[in-house]
């Protein structure tokens, strides 16, 4: 059996907290995605495969 719980804000304070919680979790997720992307590009640029194709300036 599955249970579904709905949280419905009933006051302005609860509504503000609900919006703040959603925006904070979205911001953290976006930061993690961008950080993973930056690490992937960095590791690819520093791999030996690209060393002869790109200049030292592009690696930095």
Secondary structure in CASP SS format (residue, H / E / C, confidence):
PFRMAT SS
TARGET T0000
AUTHOR 0000-0000-0000
METHOD secondary structure of the structure
MODEL  1
X C 1.00
X C 1.00
X C 1.00
X C 1.00
X C 1.00
X C 1.00
X C 1.00
X C 1.00
X C 1.00
X C 1.00
X C 1.00
X H 1.00
X H 1.00
X H 1.00
X H 1.00
X H 1.00
X H 1.00
X H 1.00
X H 1.00
X H 1.00
X H 1.00
X H 1.00
X H 1.00
X H 1.00
X H 1.00
X H 1.00
X H 1.00
X H 1.00
X H 1.00
X H 1.00
X H 1.00
X H 1.00
X H 1.00
X H 1.00
X H 1.00
X H 1.00
X H 1.00
X H 1.00
X H 1.00
X H 1.00
X H 1.00
X H 1.00
X H 1.00
X H 1.00
X H 1.00
X H 1.00
X C 1.00
X C 1.00
X C 1.00
X C 1.00
X C 1.00
X C 1.00
X C 1.00
X C 1.00
X C 1.00
X H 1.00
X H 1.00
X H 1.00
X H 1.00
X C 1.00
END
